[in-house]
Amino acid sequence: MTSHDAAEPLSFDTSVAHPARVYDYLLGGKDNYEADRIAAEEIVAISPSVRPTVRANRAFLRRVVQYLVAEAGIRQFLDVGTGLPTNENTHQIAQQIAPEARVVYVDNDPIVLAHARALLTSTPEGATAYVHADARDTATIIHEAAATLDFSQPVAVMLLCIMQYVPDSAGPHGIVSRLMAAVPPGSYLAMSDTTRDIEPEQMATGAAKYNARLGPNQFTPRTRAEFAAFFDGLEFADPGLVPLPDWRALARPAGRIPAYAALGRKP
């Protein structure tokens, strides 16, 4: 694995929860701190669906990458907000089917960076790289990713449960538009995000508690219409915009999952 900022020192505040480490804890990982665990348990106490949602999101990652490689013929991935490495990361799923697949991971957590350098290795035929950048910094993402990805060929942009950490004041729809403007026709946008349409009272209470722990990465669950707007100008792949666990799933988990997912193709 290569990184374009390998000399950057690792500095972070472990007293403030970070979404990547909270997600790691909810998946049963060990790369998290007390602030992350407290934040996670507070929202689980309010909304027990949080843990099933995190697992459903990981399952969606597997299904959508398999579809993109095996059925849509995609060989390049830009995975923004990738989080800490765990089992079945994007490049592993893609390269099992197409060893030549190329994947660039993007995250802003230095702990993710340290683990990515050590753990995310590619097949000899393909490539993986890591860009240390915030999802809002689309210029840096595109510039750095171009060292590994060929932007004249289709790219799958992956934004799984990440835009929910970009508040409306930061222009989340503009961020997605800029990323999709950088990739050619035939590229895809894969997205999932938590919604306030399902379990609205629990979501509002949980979001307020969570945001008190998060610092700058504020949690903003959106409506179905707001989520759909990320796909303006794109063509939905079947089954369209659906509840997260319903996207090409063979079996649906028990209980309600307060999140949506979709895959859109750039015509």
C-alpha positions, 0 to 999 in steps of 0.5 A, a space after each residue: 500500500 502506498 500513501 501520499 503523505 507518509 511523512 505526516 506526523 500522527 496527532 489526534 485528540 483521544 478525548 473527543 469521539 471520532 466517527 471512524 473509531 465509534 464505528 470500529 467499536 460498534 463493529 466489535 473492533 479494538 482500535 477505539 478510545 474511551 470517548 468513542 466507547 462512551 459516545 457509542 454506548 450513549 446512542 445505543 442506549 437511546 436507539 438499539 438499532 445502531 449496532 444492526 445498522 452498522 452491520 447492515 452497512 458493512 454487508 451493503 459494502 460487500 454486496 455493492 462492491 461485488 455488483 460493481 466488479 462482477 456485473 458493472 465491470 468497474 475496476 477502480 474505486 474511490 472509497 471516501 471515509 473508509 474508516 478503520 480496516 476490518 474484514 472484507 475491505 473494499 479492495 479485498 472484495 474487489 480484488 477477489 473478483 478482479 485482481 487488477 482492481 485499483 482502490 484509493 481510500 480516503 479518511 481524516 483520522 490519523 489512526 486510520 492512516 496508521 492502520 491503513 499503512 500497515 494493513 491494506 495491501 494490494 494484489 500484485 496486479 492491482 493497487 491500493 493507496 491512502 489519501 489523508 484528507 477530509 471528505 470536504 476537501 474534494 480538490 485534495 482527494 481528486 488530486 491525490 487519487 489521480 496518482 493511482 486512479 485513471 480518471 479517464 476510465 470509470 470510477 466507483 465513488 464510495 460514500 458509505 455512512 459518511 455524508 451524515 457527518 457533513 452538516 448542511 452548512 458545509 454543502 454536502 450535496 456540492 461535495 458529492 457533485 464535485 466528486 462525480 464531476 471528476 469521474 467520467 460517464 459510466 462511473 458510479 456513486 454508491 451511498 448509504 446514510 442514516 435517516 431521520 425518517 425512521 424512528 424519528 424521535 429516537 434519532 433526534 435524541 440520539 443525534 443530540 447526545 452523539 453530537 455532544 461527544 463528536 466535536 467538529 464531525 457533527 452527525 446529521 441524519 437526513 430525509 429520503 428526499 435529501 438523500 435522493 438529491 445526492 443522486 441528481 443527474 445519475 441513473 439508479 441501478 436496481 433496486 433504486 433508493 431503498 432501506 439499507 438492508 434491502 439493497 440486493 439482499 438475500 435476507 433482511 435482518 430483524 428490526 428496523 434499520 434507520 438508513 437508506 442506500 442506493 447506487 447511481 450511474 453517471 450517464 
